[in-house]
Amino acid sequence: MGFLPSLNIFSSSEEDKRAAEVRTGAVAPTRAERQKCWAARDAYFACLDANGIVDALKDGKKAAATCGGESAGFENDCAAQWVTYFKKWRVQDIQKKARLKELEAQGANKMDVQTDFTTRR
């Protein structure tokens, strides 16, 4: 008798169903699903940064042409509402950082403000 790996023929369809439910917002993502989403978001944003694209919603064609694979992963691994939120957040964050830089150049006092998703130490 040989060792047979688990033959669960329904696992991929159940995973697909779960992923679709997460994307539509029908169920809340697990911790692992959130981490997968954030990793996909970070990869997508890194691609946008590397290609000088600030607003992926406004420059959708250019973003799709240059970062299509990362975009597909981002949209597949995250809830649709999260994708839109993160894209809008990115534009606002870039604008905020630019404005803070302007204010510092004008002599404003610098404050410790965190404007990214990294954890504070």
OpenMM code with the backbone's topology and positions (N, CA, C; nanometers):
from openmm import Vec3, app, unit

residues = "MET GLY PHE LEU PRO SER LEU ASN ILE PHE SER SER SER GLU GLU ASP LYS ARG ALA ALA GLU VAL ARG THR GLY ALA VAL ALA PRO THR ARG ALA GLU ARG GLN LYS CYS TRP ALA ALA ARG ASP ALA TYR PHE ALA CYS LEU ASP ALA ASN GLY ILE VAL ASP ALA LEU LYS ASP GLY LYS LYS ALA ALA ALA THR CYS GLY GLY GLU SER ALA GLY PHE GLU ASN ASP CYS ALA ALA GLN TRP VAL THR TYR PHE LYS LYS TRP ARG VAL GLN ASP ILE GLN LYS LYS ALA ARG LEU LYS GLU LEU GLU ALA GLN GLY ALA ASN LYS MET ASP VAL GLN THR ASP PHE THR THR ARG ARG".split()
positions = [
    Vec3(0.0841, -0.1189, 0.0000),
    Vec3(0.0000, 0.0000, 0.0000),
    Vec3(0.0880, 0.1245, 0.0000),
    Vec3(0.0579, 0.2128, -0.0878),
    Vec3(0.1345, 0.3358, -0.0966),
    Vec3(0.0642, 0.4501, -0.0260),
    Vec3(0.1367, 0.5515, -0.0067),
    Vec3(0.0816, 0.6714, 0.0571),
    Vec3(0.0144, 0.7569, -0.0491),
    Vec3(-0.1121, 0.7886, -0.0284),
    Vec3(-0.1844, 0.8748, -0.1203),
    Vec3(-0.2048, 1.0109, -0.0553),
    Vec3(-0.1716, 1.1177, -0.1259),
    Vec3(-0.1974, 1.2502, -0.0697),
    Vec3(-0.3470, 1.2741, -0.0586),
    Vec3(-0.3822, 1.3662, 0.0225),
    Vec3(-0.5225, 1.3998, 0.0410),
    Vec3(-0.5852, 1.4366, -0.0932),
    Vec3(-0.6923, 1.3701, -0.1262),
    Vec3(-0.7587, 1.3938, -0.2537),
    Vec3(-0.8914, 1.4658, -0.2315),
    Vec3(-0.8845, 1.5854, -0.1909),
    Vec3(-1.0055, 1.6637, -0.1688),
    Vec3(-1.0375, 1.7373, -0.2980),
    Vec3(-1.1303, 1.6838, -0.3765),
    Vec3(-1.1604, 1.7410, -0.5073),
    Vec3(-1.2376, 1.8725, -0.4969),
    Vec3(-1.2893, 1.9024, -0.3798),
    Vec3(-1.3667, 2.0244, -0.3635),
    Vec3(-1.2848, 2.1403, -0.3077),
    Vec3(-1.1611, 2.1169, -0.2721),
    Vec3(-1.0847, 2.2203, -0.2040),
    Vec3(-1.0638, 2.3450, -0.2890),
    Vec3(-1.0292, 2.3287, -0.4152),
    Vec3(-1.0044, 2.4476, -0.4959),
    Vec3(-1.1329, 2.5251, -0.5219),
    Vec3(-1.2437, 2.4556, -0.5419),
    Vec3(-1.3685, 2.5281, -0.5651),
    Vec3(-1.4150, 2.5969, -0.4371),
    Vec3(-1.3905, 2.5344, -0.3216),
    Vec3(-1.4244, 2.5992, -0.1948),
    Vec3(-1.3359, 2.7207, -0.1716),
    Vec3(-1.2078, 2.7092, -0.2057),
    Vec3(-1.1169, 2.8233, -0.1921),
    Vec3(-1.1572, 2.9355, -0.2859),
    Vec3(-1.1955, 2.8994, -0.4099),
    Vec3(-1.2413, 2.9996, -0.5052),
    Vec3(-1.3668, 3.0695, -0.4561),
    Vec3(-1.4585, 2.9912, -0.3989),
    Vec3(-1.5826, 3.0483, -0.3456),
    Vec3(-1.5507, 3.1443, -0.2309),
    Vec3(-1.4622, 3.1009, -0.1413),
    Vec3(-1.4226, 3.1849, -0.0281),
    Vec3(-1.3570, 3.3141, -0.0778),
    Vec3(-1.2663, 3.3022, -0.1744),
    Vec3(-1.1985, 3.4205, -0.2284),
    Vec3(-1.2987, 3.5164, -0.2917),
    Vec3(-1.3966, 3.4630, -0.3627),
    Vec3(-1.5001, 3.5474, -0.4237),
    Vec3(-1.5835, 3.6163, -0.3171),
    Vec3(-1.6142, 3.5455, -0.2095),
    Vec3(-1.6910, 3.6063, -0.1006),
    Vec3(-1.6117, 3.7182, -0.0331),
    Vec3(-1.4824, 3.6982, -0.0166),
    Vec3(-1.3979, 3.8030, 0.0424),
    Vec3(-1.3936, 3.9240, -0.0505),
    Vec3(-1.3757, 3.9004, -0.1818),
    Vec3(-1.3689, 4.0110, -0.2781),
    Vec3(-1.4964, 4.0938, -0.2797),
    Vec3(-1.6116, 4.0271, -0.2653),
    Vec3(-1.7383, 4.1011, -0.2700),
    Vec3(-1.7765, 4.1614, -0.1362),
    Vec3(-1.7062, 4.1214, -0.0307),
    Vec3(-1.7387, 4.1731, 0.1016),
    Vec3(-1.8437, 4.0918, 0.1738),
    Vec3(-1.8783, 3.9756, 0.1203),
    Vec3(-1.9796, 3.8915, 0.1836),
    Vec3(-1.9300, 3.8314, 0.3151),
    Vec3(-1.7984, 3.8086, 0.3235),
    Vec3(-1.7378, 3.7579, 0.4472),
    Vec3(-1.6144, 3.8420, 0.4784),
    Vec3(-1.5822, 3.8475, 0.6064),
    Vec3(-1.4629, 3.9202, 0.6480),
    Vec3(-1.3397, 3.8337, 0.6225),
    Vec3(-1.2309, 3.8957, 0.5759),
    Vec3(-1.1099, 3.8179, 0.5520),
    Vec3(-1.0440, 3.7740, 0.6821),
    Vec3(-0.9804, 3.6580, 0.6776),
    Vec3(-0.9045, 3.6099, 0.7927),
    Vec3(-0.7736, 3.6881, 0.8016),
    Vec3(-0.7008, 3.6665, 0.9085),
    Vec3(-0.5716, 3.7332, 0.9243),
    Vec3(-0.4792, 3.6989, 0.8075),
    Vec3(-0.4750, 3.5724, 0.7692),
    Vec3(-0.3887, 3.5294, 0.6583),
    Vec3(-0.4330, 3.5950, 0.5267),
    Vec3(-0.5632, 3.6063, 0.5061),
    Vec3(-0.6143, 3.6700, 0.3843),
    Vec3(-0.5820, 3.8192, 0.3827),
    Vec3(-0.5895, 3.8838, 0.4982),
    Vec3(-0.5526, 4.0257, 0.5056),
    Vec3(-0.4045, 4.0443, 0.4750),
    Vec3(-0.3202, 3.9588, 0.5311),
    Vec3(-0.1769, 3.9692, 0.5064),
    Vec3(-0.1448, 3.9453, 0.3588),
    Vec3(-0.2154, 3.8528, 0.2970),
    Vec3(-0.1968, 3.8267, 0.1541),
    Vec3(-0.2388, 3.9495, 0.0728),
    Vec3(-0.3475, 4.0118, 0.1134),
    Vec3(-0.3948, 4.1341, 0.0471),
    Vec3(-0.2911, 4.2452, 0.0602),
    Vec3(-0.2405, 4.2655, 0.1813),
    Vec3(-0.1439, 4.3727, 0.2029),
    Vec3(-0.0157, 4.3497, 0.1246),
    Vec3(0.0271, 4.2252, 0.1131),
    Vec3(0.1470, 4.1938, 0.0346),
    Vec3(0.1221, 4.2240, -0.1134),
    Vec3(0.0033, 4.1896, -0.1631),
    Vec3(-0.0312, 4.2183, -0.3027),
    Vec3(-0.0405, 4.3690, -0.3251),
    Vec3(-0.0976, 4.4408, -0.2288),
    Vec3(-0.1061, 4.5872, -0.2371),
    Vec3(0.0323, 4.6490, -0.2433),
    Vec3(0.1216, 4.6028, -0.1560),
    Vec3(0.2569, 4.6578, -0.1520),
    Vec3(0.3324, 4.6314, -0.2815),
    Vec3(0.3139, 4.5127, -0.3396),
    Vec3(0.3792, 4.4803, -0.4670),
    Vec3(0.3241, 4.5691, -0.5788),
    Vec3(0.1937, 4.5905, -0.5784),
    Vec3(0.1307, 4.6766, -0.6793),
    Vec3(0.1785, 4.8207, -0.6650),
    Vec3(0.1799, 4.8706, -0.5435),
    Vec3(0.2252, 5.0079, -0.5220),
    Vec3(0.3723, 5.0246, -0.5569),
    Vec3(0.4541, 4.9246, -0.5307),
    Vec3(0.5961, 4.9305, -0.5675),
    Vec3(0.6102, 4.9403, -0.7193),
    Vec3(0.5282, 4.8672, -0.7922),
    Vec3(0.5304, 4.8744, -0.9381),
    Vec3(0.4867, 5.0135, -0.9856),
    Vec3(0.3810, 5.0668, -0.9248),
    Vec3(0.3363, 5.2017, -0.9614),
    Vec3(0.4460, 5.3040, -0.9339),
    Vec3(0.5101, 5.2928, -0.8182),
    Vec3(0.6191, 5.3840, -0.7832),
    Vec3(0.7325, 5.3744, -0.8845),
    Vec3(0.7698, 5.2518, -0.9211),
    Vec3(0.8804, 5.2301, -1.0147),
    Vec3(0.8502, 5.2882, -1.1523),
    Vec3(0.7222, 5.3001, -1.1851),
    Vec3(0.6828, 5.3511, -1.3160),
    Vec3(0.6284, 5.4935, -1.3113),
    Vec3(0.6396, 5.5589, -1.1965),
    Vec3(0.5994, 5.6988, -1.1843),
    Vec3(0.4505, 5.7233, -1.1964),
    Vec3(0.3697, 5.6282, -1.1575),
    Vec3(0.2239, 5.6439, -1.1648),
    Vec3(0.1738, 5.6772, -1.0248),
    Vec3(0.1090, 5.7931, -1.0115),
    Vec3(0.0567, 5.8350, -0.8820),
    Vec3(-0.0859, 5.7864, -0.8632),
    Vec3(-0.1728, 5.8151, -0.9576),
    Vec3(-0.3149, 5.7845, -0.9444),
    Vec3(-0.3535, 5.6701, -1.0384),
    Vec3(-0.3654, 5.5504, -0.9823),
    Vec3(-0.3992, 5.4329, -1.0628),
    Vec3(-0.5442, 5.4362, -1.1091),
    Vec3(-0.6285, 5.5135, -1.0447),
    Vec3(-0.7673, 5.5253, -1.0888),
    Vec3(-0.7766, 5.6183, -1.2092),
    Vec3(-0.7067, 5.7304, -1.2032),
    Vec3(-0.7091, 5.8272, -1.3126),
    Vec3(-0.6279, 5.7768, -1.4323),
    Vec3(-0.5128, 5.7159, -1.4052),
    Vec3(-0.4248, 5.6649, -1.5103),
    Vec3(-0.4389, 5.5134, -1.5226),
    Vec3(-0.5620, 5.4664, -1.5271),
    Vec3(-0.5905, 5.3237, -1.5270),
    Vec3(-0.5300, 5.2472, -1.6430),
    Vec3(-0.5314, 5.3065, -1.7635),
    Vec3(-0.4764, 5.2369, -1.8798),
    Vec3(-0.3253, 5.2200, -1.8666),
    Vec3(-0.2573, 5.3250, -1.8244),
    Vec3(-0.1123, 5.3171, -1.8079),
    Vec3(-0.0765, 5.2195, -1.6954),
    Vec3(-0.1518, 5.2241, -1.5872),
    Vec3(-0.1276, 5.1328, -1.4753),
    Vec3(-0.1498, 4.9885, -1.5177),
    Vec3(-0.2541, 4.9633, -1.5952),
    Vec3(-0.2824, 4.8269, -1.6413),
    Vec3(-0.1754, 4.7772, -1.7369),
    Vec3(-0.1248, 4.8679, -1.8212),
    Vec3(-0.0234, 4.8282, -1.9186),
    Vec3(0.1105, 4.7980, -1.8513),
    Vec3(0.1458, 4.8744, -1.7500),
    Vec3(0.2779, 4.8569, -1.6880),
    Vec3(0.2763, 4.7645, -1.5671),
    Vec3(0.1663, 4.7577, -1.4966),
    Vec3(0.1594, 4.6780, -1.3732),
    Vec3(0.0410, 4.5822, -1.3746),
    Vec3(0.0128, 4.5255, -1.4895),
    Vec3(-0.1037, 4.4388, -1.5043),
    Vec3(-0.1018, 4.3169, -1.4142),
    Vec3(0.0127, 4.2519, -1.4041),
    Vec3(0.0223, 4.1329, -1.3198),
    Vec3(0.0029, 4.1636, -1.1737),
    Vec3(0.0679, 4.2713, -1.1280),
    Vec3(0.0540, 4.3113, -0.9884),
    Vec3(-0.0885, 4.3569, -0.9586),
    Vec3(-0.1494, 4.4256, -1.0547),
    Vec3(-0.2871, 4.4712, -1.0379),
    Vec3(-0.3825, 4.3527, -1.0265),
    Vec3(-0.3621, 4.2520, -1.1104),
    Vec3(-0.4479, 4.1333, -1.1061),
    Vec3(-0.4354, 4.0629, -0.9720),
    Vec3(-0.3128, 4.0527, -0.9218),
    Vec3(-0.2924, 3.9912, -0.7906),
    Vec3(-0.3577, 4.0710, -0.6805),
    Vec3(-0.3433, 4.2027, -0.6868),
    Vec3(-0.4022, 4.2932, -0.5878),
    Vec3(-0.5540, 4.2792, -0.5873),
    Vec3(-0.6135, 4.2828, -0.7053),
    Vec3(-0.7593, 4.2740, -0.7146),
    Vec3(-0.8112, 4.1345, -0.6809),
    Vec3(-0.7296, 4.0329, -0.7022),
    Vec3(-0.7705, 3.8961, -0.6710),
    Vec3(-0.7604, 3.8680, -0.5212),
    Vec3(-0.6608, 3.9255, -0.4556),
    Vec3(-0.6341, 3.8937, -0.3153),
    Vec3(-0.7015, 3.9878, -0.2157),
    Vec3(-0.7652, 4.0934, -0.2631),
    Vec3(-0.8269, 4.1910, -0.1725),
    Vec3(-0.9751, 4.2101, -0.2051),
    Vec3(-1.0480, 4.2532, -0.1055),
    Vec3(-1.1884, 4.2896, -0.1258),
    Vec3(-1.1940, 4.4094, -0.2208),
    Vec3(-1.2928, 4.4113, -0.3067),
    Vec3(-1.3048, 4.5179, -0.4067),
    Vec3(-1.3079, 4.6561, -0.3414),
    Vec3(-1.3787, 4.6691, -0.2305),
    Vec3(-1.3841, 4.7972, -0.1593),
    Vec3(-1.2462, 4.8370, -0.1080),
    Vec3(-1.1673, 4.7396, -0.0654),
    Vec3(-1.0330, 4.7668, -0.0160),
    Vec3(-0.9439, 4.8165, -0.1286),
    Vec3(-0.9573, 4.7559, -0.2473),
    Vec3(-0.8756, 4.7962, -0.3621),
    Vec3(-0.8988, 4.9440, -0.3912),
    Vec3(-1.0244, 4.9824, -0.3998),
    Vec3(-1.0583, 5.1223, -0.4270),
    Vec3(-1.0072, 5.2131, -0.3149),
    Vec3(-1.0293, 5.1714, -0.1911),
    Vec3(-0.9840, 5.2502, -0.0763),
    Vec3(-0.8324, 5.2701, -0.0801),
    Vec3(-0.7572, 5.1612, -0.0988),
    Vec3(-0.6122, 5.1712, -0.0979),
    Vec3(-0.5607, 5.2582, -0.2119),
    Vec3(-0.6226, 5.2501, -0.3290),
    Vec3(-0.5806, 5.3343, -0.4422),
    Vec3(-0.6040, 5.4819, -0.4116),
    Vec3(-0.7179, 5.5138, -0.3536),
    Vec3(-0.7471, 5.6530, -0.3166),
    Vec3(-0.6561, 5.6985, -0.2038),
    Vec3(-0.6343, 5.6107, -0.1060),
    Vec3(-0.5477, 5.6438, 0.0068),
    Vec3(-0.4081, 5.6776, -0.0419),
    Vec3(-0.3562, 5.6009, -0.1385),
    Vec3(-0.2213, 5.6222, -0.1904),
    Vec3(-0.2068, 5.7621, -0.2495),
    Vec3(-0.3041, 5.8050, -0.3286),
    Vec3(-0.2997, 5.9388, -0.3890),
    Vec3(-0.2998, 6.0450, -0.2795),
    Vec3(-0.3878, 6.0292, -0.1810),
    Vec3(-0.3949, 6.1267, -0.0726),
    Vec3(-0.2664, 6.1287, 0.0090),
    Vec3(-0.2063, 6.0120, 0.0304),
    Vec3(-0.0824, 6.0040, 0.1069),
    Vec3(0.0313, 6.0740, 0.0327),
    Vec3(0.0400, 6.0534, -0.0977),
    Vec3(0.1436, 6.1204, -0.1770),
    Vec3(0.1232, 6.2714, -0.1725),
    Vec3(-0.0013, 6.3161, -0.1845),
    Vec3(-0.0304, 6.4595, -0.1778),
    Vec3(0.0026, 6.5158, -0.0398),
    Vec3(-0.0282, 6.4405, 0.0646),
    Vec3(0.0001, 6.4846, 0.2012),
    Vec3(0.1508, 6.4987, 0.2225),
    Vec3(0.2276, 6.4008, 0.1763),
    Vec3(0.3730, 6.4064, 0.1922),
    Vec3(0.4312, 6.5246, 0.1163),
    Vec3(0.3794, 6.5519, -0.0022),
    Vec3(0.4264, 6.6666, -0.0805),
    Vec3(0.3942, 6.7966, -0.0080),
    Vec3(0.2755, 6.8059, 0.0484),
    Vec3(0.2364, 6.9276, 0.1209),
    Vec3(0.3219, 6.9464, 0.2453),
    Vec3(0.3499, 6.8384, 0.3185),
    Vec3(0.4367, 6.8482, 0.4360),
    Vec3(0.5763, 6.8947, 0.3976),
    Vec3(0.6248, 6.8475, 0.2840),
    Vec3(0.7562, 6.8896, 0.2357),
    Vec3(0.7559, 7.0395, 0.2036),
    Vec3(0.6491, 7.0864, 0.1409),
    Vec3(0.6348, 7.2287, 0.1117),
    Vec3(0.6352, 7.3113, 0.2406),
    Vec3(0.5589, 7.2658, 0.3382),
    Vec3(0.5500, 7.3390, 0.4646),
    Vec3(0.6853, 7.3434, 0.5358),
    Vec3(0.7572, 7.2317, 0.5347),
    Vec3(0.8899, 7.2294, 0.5966),
    Vec3(0.9835, 7.3263, 0.5257),
    Vec3(0.9735, 7.3358, 0.3918),
    Vec3(1.0565, 7.4284, 0.3151),
    Vec3(1.0238, 7.5731, 0.3507),
    Vec3(0.9002, 7.5970, 0.3943),
    Vec3(0.8587, 7.7316, 0.4334),
    Vec3(0.8906, 7.7614, 0.5796),
    Vec3(0.9497, 7.6631, 0.6495),
    Vec3(0.9900, 7.6861, 0.7874),
    Vec3(0.8944, 7.6353, 0.8928),
    Vec3(0.7961, 7.5572, 0.8549),
    Vec3(0.7018, 7.5037, 0.9537),
    Vec3(0.7731, 7.4036, 1.0438),
    Vec3(0.7248, 7.3912, 1.1668),
    Vec3(0.7826, 7.2952, 1.2599),
    Vec3(0.7432, 7.1542, 1.2197),
    Vec3(0.8400, 7.0638, 1.2245),
    Vec3(0.8141, 6.9255, 1.1872),
    Vec3(0.7537, 6.8502, 1.3048),
    Vec3(0.6498, 6.7699, 1.2733),
    Vec3(0.5859, 6.6863, 1.3736),
    Vec3(0.6073, 6.5404, 1.3347),
    Vec3(0.6075, 6.4520, 1.4324),
    Vec3(0.6212, 6.3092, 1.4063),
    Vec3(0.4850, 6.2549, 1.3641),
    Vec3(0.4681, 6.2351, 1.2333),
    Vec3(0.3432, 6.1869, 1.1783),
    Vec3(0.3731, 6.0647, 1.0923),
    Vec3(0.3016, 5.9566, 1.1166),
    Vec3(0.3197, 5.8355, 1.0367),
    Vec3(0.2162, 5.8349, 0.9258),
    Vec3(0.2621, 5.8229, 0.8011),
    Vec3(0.1700, 5.8259, 0.6888),
    Vec3(0.1811, 5.7029, 0.6012),
    Vec3(0.2235, 5.5929, 0.6587),
    Vec3(0.2292, 5.4699, 0.5803),
    Vec3(0.1768, 5.3545, 0.6625),
    Vec3(0.1801, 5.2371, 0.6080),
    Vec3(0.1219, 5.1204, 0.6750),
    Vec3(0.2216, 5.0436, 0.7595),
    Vec3(0.3470, 5.0893, 0.7692),
    Vec3(0.4463, 5.0165, 0.8474),
    Vec3(0.4178, 5.0353, 0.9953),
    Vec3(0.4574, 4.9378, 1.0751),
    Vec3(0.4356, 4.9451, 1.2193),
    Vec3(0.5389, 5.0375, 1.2820),
    Vec3(0.4986, 5.1061, 1.3854),
    Vec3(0.5895, 5.1956, 1.4572),
    Vec3(0.6754, 5.1156, 1.5519),
    Vec3(0.7925, 5.1633, 1.5715),
    Vec3(0.8850, 5.0969, 1.6641),
    Vec3(0.9064, 5.1785, 1.7872),
] * unit.nanometer
topology = app.Topology()
chain = topology.addChain("A")
for resn in residues:
    res = topology.addResidue(resn, chain)
    for name in ("N", "CA", "C"):
        topology.addAtom(name, app.Element.getBySymbol(name[0]), res)
